Amino acid sequence: MDNGVRVLRAVMGITQEELAEALDVSRQTVIAIENGKYDPSLKLAFKISNFFGKSIEEIFNGKEE
């Protein structure tokens, strides 16, 4: 699933580690999400959405590769 997590994180000027801490996940999880290797659970998708102040649909576009 394509997503804008990497771009949103860069715009905020935060590291992967800082995002991971805010979401209570590992940095490896953030890396995997940013690289499209891991689709977050609905609970984690809501955490990401709330953190960035965007809707889930704005962050995750659902395109299948």
Summary of the structure (lengths in Angstrom):
residues: 65
radius of gyration: 10.5
end to end distance: 7.4
largest distance: 29.1
contacts: 155
relative contact order: 0.24
helix: 60%
strand: 3%
